[in-house]
Amino acid sequence: MRLMKIDPRALKDNPDRLRQTKSTPQADALLLATIKAVGIVQPPVVSPEADGGNGYIIHAGHRRVKQAIAAGLDEIDVLVDEVANDNGAMRSMVTNIAFEPMNPVDQWRAIERLVALGWTEEAIGVALALPVRQIRKLRLLANVLPAMLDHIAKGDMPNEQQLRTIAAASPDEQREVWKAHKPKKGDPQVSWWSLANGLSRKQMYARDASFGDDLAQAYGIQWVEDLFAPADQDSRYTTDVEAFLGAQQEWMTAHLPKRGVITEANAWGEPTLPLRAERVHGKPGKSDRTAMYLDREGKVQTVHFRMPEPKKAKDKVVDDGDDAIVARPRPPVTGKGIDMIGDLRTDALHEALARAPISDDALMALLVISLAGRNITIQSGASDDIYGFARMDRHAARLVGDDGKLFYDMETLRIAARSALIDVLSARQNRSASGIVARIAGDAIGADNFLPNMGTEDFLSCLSRQALEASCKDTPVLPRPRVKDTRAALVAHFAEERFVHPAALFAPDAAELAAWLSSNEPDEDQEADRSRDTGDGEHDEGAFREAAE
């Protein structure tokens, strides 16, 4: 047998080769990447053609030759052997039967050897066409008990999460758990889940901590670095769960807002709010309260809620025996849903006031109608709004110079006007509500486009059966016999689309708008008095314009 160089394109396939099944694209890609990185490690075996030709027949290494051609190699090393009587059939069969893929433990040892020679994990991954994550997973075996390594070498390997748990434990801890969970004689497999579960310790990560180094030191927390975690995140952790949660609890106590409460999570991970409290799903209002709690991962979470207003006493219904008392049907949207709509409308209105294009004429009109809001009172020329004078003073101060004179440019005026409208207009169902003028303003500036997707479990659970089934219109969802099944189907459908319930749109209905307009029409006597006081309307308007100019 001799070694020679030859063009791989000159080699001919052996028609009697043992492996006729095509290899997978992944295996071919791996071999191609290896050849490009380090070349052909083991030369293919060839022999001269039996009929006296000048060519060579491949006996072992068909895939290597094929991928060498794909890699663009002009020459490769081959081992030339004499022609056998069976055309190499026995050698091919013995080679394929004897060949065994490298087990994970041997792969790890080979990787560690390359690392010791100066190879980086990224370079090894390129050479072997393996993800860097797989390289790092194999390197976890360095922290595994030798007895476990012997079993893993047989082909029974834990998954990555189980391997991380095992590698994070000390050798003594691994030894004790291995004694309890090692396979019985004749059993080829280990219950890696049970073994990892016996070694698992809750890890609380520094990236989830709200407290700083001062509380960490006060509670004696020692951070441990996870060397195999991604490099772009804080991978420090501690297994001292009690100290971590204690520091988080103290941080919440120190940073709890006024009238806020600290609560706990229930079995589903949701905060336990006070009795009759309603969770606020949009931006909180001034009267809303804050609740802080720790979730299942130990993170500090914050939610907002509001307490219901005291209910007015209801008149008792007396049944005289002649008429049956008929229960009132459930409204299309529950009170909780109306509150959610108020929150979402207010958020959308404020976002539109901040971002939507608004002409100067429209901005002036909005300022005028905002004065008609239910949360604004004007008495003897003095304004008394529920937001207090401080905010409006701040907006006004933008337009006044140091000498007390109005001093502004149009851009500053627009910003001040928008900011004032955001502070004044509210569609919430509480004392801050502006009433119908907030809806008129939202409709005028296209605030409907800023409403979020309402096709969620939280909102759809506030709809009656009829309203829920009406929401199926123009969708492929068909109403189900059970309301919760219909709701679940809608939630799944609207996960990819935006759904806004008609009741949440800003435009007021015709009857509501007509009632509001009619209630604000001045009577004839008021108009006559106004005309006598101001004189002719056209003359007065002209005088006003002249004075303005």
NORJO-V910477 format. One line per field, one symbol per residue. psi: psi as a letter, one per 30 degrees, with the letter a starting at -180 (. if undefined). burial: 1 if it has 16 or more other C-alpha atoms within 10 Angstrom, else 0. Layout:
# NORJO-V910477
psi=???
burial=???
This chain:
# NORJO-V910477
psi=klklklkfffkkkjfglejfkklleeeeeeeeeeeeegajejklklllkfgglflkkkekgeeeeefeeefgkeklklkkllkleghgeeeeeeeeefkklkleeeeeeeeeeeefggkleeeeeeeghkkeeeeeeeffffgkkeeeeeeefffjklleeeeeeefflleeeeeeeeefglklkfjflkieeeeeeffkkkkkkeffkflafeeeeeghkjkkkjfglkfgljgklkgieeeeeeeeeeeeefgklkgllkalkafggkkjllkgkkkkfakklefllkkklkafggkkkklklkkkkkkkkkkkkkjgfekkjkkklklekleeeeeeeeeeeeeeeeeefeekkkleeeeeeeeefffgkfgkkjjhgkkilfflfeeeeeeeffgklfgglkjlleeeeeeeeeeeeefekkglhaffkfaffeeeeeeeghfefgklkghleeeffgkleeeeefffkglgkkklekefeeeeeeeeeffflkkkkeffleklleeeeeeeeefgkkleeeeeeeeeefakeeeeeeeeeeee.
burial=000000010011110011000000000101111111001100111111100000011111111111111000100111111000001110010000000000011011001100000000101111111101101111111011100110110001110001111111100001101100110000000101001101110011110011100011001010100000000000111111101110111011000100011100100000101000011111011001111111100111000111000000000000000000000000001001111111111111110110000100001001100111111100000000100000010010001000000000000011011111110111111101111111111110111101101111001111111001101100001010001001111110100000101001111100000000000000000000000000000000000000000
